[in-house]
Amino acid sequence: MNLSTFLAERSEGWRELDGLVAHAGRRPESLGPDRVRRLGALYRGAAADLAFARRRFPGDPVVAALTARVGRARPLVYSGGRTGSLLHFATTGCWRRIRERPVPLLVAALVLFGAWGLAGVWAWRDPGAAIGVLPGQFTEWSEPAAERARPSFDESAAFAGQLFTNNIRVAMFAFAAGIAAAIGTAGVLLYNGIVLGVVTGLAARAGNGDLLLEWIPAHGLLELSCILVAGAAGMRLGWALVAPGHRRRGDALVAEARPAVEMVLTAAAWLVIAGLLEGFVSPSGIGLPARIVIGVTAAGLFWGLVIWRGRAPRDGDPALGDGERDEGGDAGTDVRPGARPGAYSRARALARR
């Protein structure tokens, strides 16, 4: 199909969609059941046309015009205003973002934990060489346990603050470095895995393993989870440049930017919870079993929500939340089977009255 045939066959439907959008204003229910159903059908057709035009006519003005048209219609078709969108994001959307791309999560975990394990073994076997890569704030873990006093509450709280600040910085760097074709993110995760491994190996070698173990469970499991999510977001962003599919690299990057940012925002919010655990639980005098229970519960809740709330919508789901996209990441072009516009639900509800 050439461009002139495409325009001739589809323009009438686009004009009808524009008319319904203009008539509805911000209240699609004012159209009545029949026309609101028609609005949903026309929207889905325009969204499919946009996906087709992006592949066949990527440089033509019709792509920009269709993008704007679909963008105007989308808020009317998909249910939920600002408050509903925020609630949907917090309860469902953010978890779907994390779960929908498991491969970047797996790669991030392999890089971070693989480096941690290998560096830990190396530090245990060759502490003299390993201490050379250890940042200054962690060198005290390499001191023999007999030569170092147990830290006071204030010292423990200060150390907790250092770790929390460092983990936030790592998460943000892991995401931002994804722009370097995901290599930067892999480098950040690799370096921090090495640092964690060296600290673990040297602490165990010096007899400080039990003290380090007291610090890790309560907050560390959740913090590491957040770092993995931020790393996966960075890799998702970078992979859009490496393998853009049928899209131009710039378009692919723009399409993946919002989902990646949503993943990072989720990680940042949960890092605050981890920081509270780090500030109040880790320096406290509760025993190791209680710390393990708290840490496993916090991390288990995080990943439980990813598994439970992050599952893909099924046929018959009433609506997708505002801001969700199709598999390819193109905003406003959700044309998957089973992705039923909220306008349909509103129309059927009106029809039953």
N, C-alpha and C positions, 0 to 999 in steps of 0.2 A: 504494500500500500504506500503510495506516495503522499506528499504533504497535502496537495490540493484535494485529493480524494478523502483523506483523513479529516480535513477541515469541513468539507462539504457534508460528510456523513454525520459528524459529531456536533457541529456548531449549534444545531437546533436544541439539542438536549442541554448544552451549556447555557444557552440563553434562557431556557425554562428554569434551570437551576438558579440563575441569577435573579430571575423574577420572584421565585419563592423565597430566596434569602432576603431580598429587599422587602417583600411583604411581611415576612415573619419578624423582622427587626431582631429583638433578643428573646422573643417568645414563640418558639416553634409550635407550641400547643395551640396558638391562635390560628394556625392553618387548618385545624380540624383533622380528623383521623385519616381521610383519604389523601389529602395533600401532604400530610406529614410522612405518610408512607412513600408517596411519590418523591418527596425531598430526600429520603434515605436512599431510594433507588437511583436517583439522579446523582447524588453525591458519590455513591459507589462506582457508578459509571464514569464520572469525571476523574475519580481517583485512579481507576484502571487506565483511563486515557492518559493521565499524567505519567504513570509508570511506563506506558508504551512510548509516549513522546520523548521521555528522557533517554530511552534506548535508541529510538530511530532518528530523532531530530534534536540531538543534544544542544546544538547551537542556535536553534530557531527561537524567535520571540514567543512562539506558542507555549514553550515550556514555562517561561516566566508567568505568562498570562494564566495558564492552568494552575500553576502553583499558588498564585494569589486567589484564584477562584475557589480552589479546594480549601485553602486556608480560611476564607470567609465563611464557608459552609460548615466546616468541621465543628465549631462550637455549638451549632444548632443541632447537629446530628447526634453528637455524642453527649450523653447526659452528664450533669454535674457542673456547677459553676465553680468559682474560685475556692469556696470552702469545701465543696465536694471533691474537687480535684486534689486539694491538699490532703484531705482525709484519705482519699483513695491512694494517693502516693505513699502516705505513711503506713497504711495497712496492707497494701497490695503492690502498688506500682514499683516501689523501690526494691522489694524482694524479687519481683519478676525480673528486674534489671540484672540482679546478681545471678539469678539462676538461668537466665536464658542463654548465657554463653559460658558453659562449663569448661571449655578448653582453655581460655586464658587463665581461669582460676587454677586449673590443674598445672599449667606451665609455671605460674607464679609460685605455687606451692613446691613444685619440684626444684626450682631454682633456689628459693629461700631455705627450705629444709635440707636440700641436698648439700648446699654450701655450709650450712650449720653443722651437719653431721661430719662432713669431711674435715672442716676446720677444727672441730672439737677433737677428733682423733689426732690430727697433726699437732695441736697445741699440747695435748697430753704427752705425745712422744717426744716432741722437740720444743719445750717451753722457752728455751733461750732464743730461738728464732721467732717463735710465735709472738712473744711479747713486743717485738718490734713493730707489729701492725696494730697493736692495741691502743685505742685512743686514751689520752691522759686521764680522763675522768673514771676509767675502769681499771686502772693499773693496781688499785688496792686489792682487787680480787686475786691478784697473783702473789700477794704477800702470804707467807705461811700463817696458818690459823693461830699458831702459838705466839706469833709476834704482833698480832693485831687485836686490839680490843673490840669487843662486840659493840656495834654502833648504838648510840643513844637513840631515843625516839626522834629528837630533832634532826640528827644526822640521817636517820632512816627516811624521815619525811622529805628532807632535802634531796636525797638520792632518788626518791620516788618522783619528785618533781623533775629531776634531770631526765629520768627515763621517759616520763610522759611527754615532755617537750621533744625529746629525741624521736619518739615514735610518731608524733604528729608530723615532725619534719620529714621523717622517712616516708610516711604515707603521701604527703604532698609532693615530695620529690619523685616518688615512684609513679605517681599519676602524670606530673608535668613532663617527666622524661620520656613518656610514651610518644611524644611528638617526633622523637628521633627514631622513627620506624620501629618502635618497641624495643630497640637495642638499649636505649637509655634506661628504660624501666628494668630490663633484665640486669643491667649493670648495678643499679641501685639495690635491687633485691640481692644480688650476688654479694656485693660489698657488705651489706648489713647481715646477711647470713654468715659471712666469714667472721665479722666482729662478734656476733652472738656465739659462734662456735668457739672462737678463741677464748672469750670470757668464760664459757662453760668449761672448756678443757683446762685452762689455767686455774680456775677456781677449784675444780675437782683435784687437780694435781697438788695444790697448796693446802688442801684440807678444808676448803671453804664451800664445798659442794652442798653441805646441809644448809648453810646460811643462804646460799643462792636459791636453793630449792624453796625456801620459805618465801622468797619474793616472787617467784614465777607464777604459781597457780592462780592466786586470787585475781590478778588483773592481766597477766601475760597471755593467757589463752585468748581472751577477748581482743586484746591489742594486736596480737599476731593475726587474728581473723580479719581485723580492720585493715591491716597492712596488706594482706593478701587481696582483699577486695579492691583497695586502691591500686595495687599493682596490676590486677586484672583489668581495671578500667584503663590504665595507661597502655597496656598491651592491646586492648581493644581499639584504642585511639590510633596507636601506631600501626596496627595491622590494616586499618583502613587505607593507609598509604601504600602498604606493601601489596595488598590484594584488594583493589577497589571493585573488582567484578566488572560489571558493564558500565559503571559510573566513572566519571572523571575523578581523579584523586582528590581534588578540592571538594567536589560534591560528596564523596564518600567520607571525607574528614568532617565536613559540616554535619552530615547525617549521624555520624557516630559520636559527635562531641556531646550532644545533650544526654544520651543514655550514659555515657562515661561520667559526665559531671554528676548525674543523679546517683551513680554508684559511689562516687567520692563523697557526696553530701551524706549519704547513708553511713559510710564509714566514719566520717567526721563526727556525726551525732553519737555514734556508739563509742567513739574514742573518748568522748566526754564522760560516759558512764564508766569506761575503763579507768579514766583518770580519778574519778571519785573512789573507785575501789582501791586504786593505787595509793591515794592520799589518806584514806581512812582505815582500810582493812590491812593492807600490807605492813604498815608500821606498827600495827596493834599487836597485842600479846596473845592473840588466839592461836591455837595450835595448828599444826600442819594439816590434819584431817579437815578442820573447818575451812581452811583456806582452799583446799582442793575442792570441797563441796561448793563453795561460793564461785570459784573460777570455772568449774565444769558447768555449773548451773547457768552462769552468765553466757559462756560461749555456746552451751547447748541451746539456750533460748535464741541466740542469734541465728545459728544454723538451722534450728527447728523452724523459725519463721521463714528462712530461705526455702526450705523444703515444702512447708505447708502453704504459706501465702504466695510463694513464688511460682507455683505450678502454672502452666500455661492455661489460658481460658479454653473451655471446652464448648462444643456445640450446645447451644441453649443458654449459655451465660447471658444475662440480660444486657450487659454493656461492657465495653472496655473503658477504662478510665481515661480521662483527658490526658493527652500527652503520650499515650502509647502508640506504637508504630507497628508497621509490618516487619517481617523478618529481615528485610533489607535495610531497615533503619530510615526509610524516607518518611519525613514528617507528613502526617495527614494523608497517607496512602494505604491505609489498612484495608486490604482487599482479601484477607484470608477467609476461607470458609469457616463459619462459626463465629466470626467477629461481627456481631450483630449490633448495629447502631442503637443507641439509647432512644432515638426517635421512634424506632419501631415499638419499643416497649411502651412509650408514652401514647403512641397511636392506638395500640391494642387496648390500653387501659381506658382511653377515651371511647373507643368503640363499644366496650362492654357496658358503659354507663347507660 
